[in-house]
Amino acid sequence: MIGRTISHYKIVDKLGEGGMGAVYKAEDTTLNRLVAIKALSSHLAENDEARERFVREAQAASSLNHSNITTVHELLEDEGEQFIVMEYVDGKTIRDMVESSHVSIRKALDIIIQAAKALDAAHNKGILHRDVKSANIMVNMEGRVKVMDFGLAHLEERSQLTRTGTTMGTLSYSSPEQISGRTVDRRSEIFSLGVVFYELLTGQLPFKASNEAAILYAIVNDDPPWVYELRDDVPELVEAVVSRMLEKDSDLRYQTCADVIQDLQGIRREMETSTVGITGLLERVRSNRKRDVAMRLGTGIVAIAALAIVAIALLTPGRGTLLLRDRVLVIPFENETGDSSLDQIGKATADWLARGLQETGIVEVIDFRTALLASGVGELESTQQVTVGLVGTIAEETGCGTVVWGRYYLLADSLNYEARISNIVTGQLIRQIGPESTARNDPLQAVLPLSEHVMGALASFVDPAFGEIAPATRHLPNYAAYREYILGDDAFARLDFEAALGHFSVAINRDPQFMLAYIRVAYAMINLNLHAQVDSIGRVLTGERHTLNTYEEHYLERVLAWTRGDYEAAYRAAKGMYELIPKSGYIAYLAGRSAISVNRPREAGAILETLDPSIAPLSLRPAYYEDYTIALNMLGEHQRELSVADKGFAQHQNQMTLLFLIRAQAALGNLDEVNKLLDMSIGLPSNNRYPFVRLLLKALIELRAHGHTQAVQAIVDRSLNWHRTQPLTGEKYQRAQLLYACEYWSEARDLLLELEAGNPEAYEYWGWLGLCVARLGNQDEAKEYSRRLEELDRPYLQGAHTLYMARIAAVLGEQDQVMRLLQNAISQGRDYRGAFFHRDFDFESLRDYPAFQELIRPKG
């Protein structure tokens, strides 16, 4: 087929093949665009029912004009073969996404909401898809979901075409009634979408077995594993929706996709304003979880928004309706052209904006005409103006807390649009957008870029993570850039810096004026040790300083100072950001983190204790607890450190937060608790940064730093036993450090020599080898390693090599030399937060040395 021309479509590639036929990518030579062409399989071409079904697919899909359904362009016949010409979607199927990466909760909700909207549109026209599965749902490069392949669709009133007992669709996604040959309706599709939702969240199908018969039995009789058993960050209400979608009894299942959409949108709003779903695994909830889920679903998750309205309405004067800032009224734009023939443009602009905002799902849009009727006003006369009083009346009746309004006017031959977003409750102008210009004879050409910026501005206004810093940014991004920025921020919070870098880079491509995204690109690069690239970005951004406001200048300076190891400058910049926006949890966190780096743990603790880590964006960042516990550890306040670490572990149950608990318990000398926590770690989610060997090492270092001699020996014994019994995999470097801490210096040296042989330029190995041979009494050899470190001429070391030299000198007993080297290391960029001078056991001999005591004494 490749190379064949069908009508004016040239086949260029094969995209895939299914039961009904193959799908090809083709070039539309007339309109110069890519399309997808589906060809009926040759073995079905002679089958009348198959041909009828194939035609029915085209008819069903072509009747559905929806942004989340692939558009059917035409039905063709060529050389006796039938073809459907469809929209080409450049993206990934949900199956591909699940197989290649971890999908965030936010993204999973967005995908299922969009897919449900597509099915709801089909159901409202009496059309069933009949083959809902992850391979039939695509997400394009802009995040738009496209439901494809209505090959098994049928009109409900023509259901006699489906033979009783015939199991159509892919087996694992089939509903119990579909398998049993009972009547199939839209609720069956909700079950199939529930299977997709489960797969998207967990990476696996809910019903699995070794053969078809077992799968059939499981779908009809068995409950799938709870989602939380497979993934610890899934909110309870999300699990509740999945459970109700997968209900065996169709009468107890969701009855319409609209109900699913309403619940998921309510959950998404609640996730952004509360701790629901963010606290991870809580043992006290697990035992009653299924009962609680049933109770909450019985009353309806849609009550989330309603209960909030009722609760706050009791405190609201007037009619008592809560004005929600994420419920938006878009009013017709005002015609200031003086040309009454252009009056209809105002309504058309408002309608365009309203549709775009509604499709984003970030806000709830109230139709203006509906709002007028609800307010008892009825239709406006063509000459009647929308007054402030009228907007207030509408807001009282509909609960809209935000209004989008604007004007359009003529300037020479151009038609110019300006939009404004205002908070109805406070009367505050949130953002003015535009002007966007277009030719007078093409009035709606400027509405699309205007709409993108209105959507971006509203998104950043209602999003708790971005909204708190939005007022300090000179340029708010368009919606496409905003979406990528938020995805990047989520990835950054998960410490997935590569993914974050990718999303921030795409945000820049979507909106090249989005300076904050450039700064976050640099920040992600720092964490990937791409310092040269950060310098390059820094030079570019420095040349653009005139485009930055004060907040962005502080942020840029913090990033650049951090990468050059000037932590005092980074601290001053973070404080400047904090003074500008003291209510931002994220900026306060950055200020606290920077204070720790310059040995101001008391100041850091005072800032961090005022924050609520259960509220976004800190709710996504276990690193908050890392910095707070480090500050308390530096101050010696270990009981408070334990309390904070305990809260962190309750919220983020993984090996990272467990490490903070281990460190606090070890500082207090609680050996039994340390061992329990080490045992617990084996079943917790982890990543490469927090393997078990690191937990052992941190426990050992902390116990030794606080003089818990017996406990030290017990952990040494446990560490050695673990080392001897576990296969030596990719952890050689950390194993060597653990052996060093256990005082098995010869074994540590041997491992390090193996590592150095494979990478002779790795200065970290020189540092550890120097320490090992110094401990073994080989003074000359230790000094040789120290000399090699001193002669290093590489950028971006940030004093790490000098710190190794200081540790070697400390082991050799050269106290004055140690202090000179430590001061040099700090001036070169080694920070207090990372170095942990106060508990490094190589500096044990200096703990009574006045100069060292002064060095580690907290400054603030």
PyMOL commands that set and color helices and strands:
alter all, ss='L'
color gray80, all
select helices_A, chain A and resi 48-62+94-100+105-124+134-136+156-161+171-173+176-179+186-202+212-221+227-230+236-245+257-273+283-286+289-299+303-313+340-360+368-374+388-398+447-462+464-467+470-472+479-493+497-510+515-527+531-543+545-547+550-563+567-580+585-597+601-608+618-620+623-635+638-651+655-667+671-681+692-705+709-725+732-741+745-758+763-775+779-790+800-811+815-828+832-835+837-839+841-846+850-856
alter helices_A, ss='H'
color red, helices_A
select strands_A, chain A and resi 5-6+9-17+21-28+33-40+72-78+81-87+91-93+127-128+137-140+145-147+154-155+324-330+334-335+364-366+400-411+414-423+429-439
alter strands_A, ss='S'
color yellow, strands_A
deselect
rebuild
show_as cartoon
